[in-house]
Amino acid sequence: MSTEEKLRQMTDEALRELTYEEYGQTLYLEAHTARNLLELKRLLGSPTLEGAARVAIERQVLAMSGKLPTTENRPLVSLGQGEYRRNIMAEDC
């Protein structure tokens, strides 16, 4: 049985005991938070819960500091010349 299956079958009380240890810190996760982390792990395709937590924390720090990468707004291709120029954007595809 995989770790993911074990987590799905755990009771709320058992999930409350779930801990994450690294760098001398222990985080006690509530059942709801543990389930959210498990769902995030699935959505990210992360092999571990720790990886999913790391990605979520890094993205949040970048978002809060205003350094989150923005989406590309340049055209995929620009065809023609002068007033006859046609820019093909990602939304056009």
Protein Blocks (a to p, Z undefined) as FASTA:
>chain_A
ZZklmmmmpcfklmmmpccdeehiacdddfklmmmmmmmmmmnopabfklmmmmmmmmmm
mmmnopaccddfbdfbdgdehjlbccddfklZZ
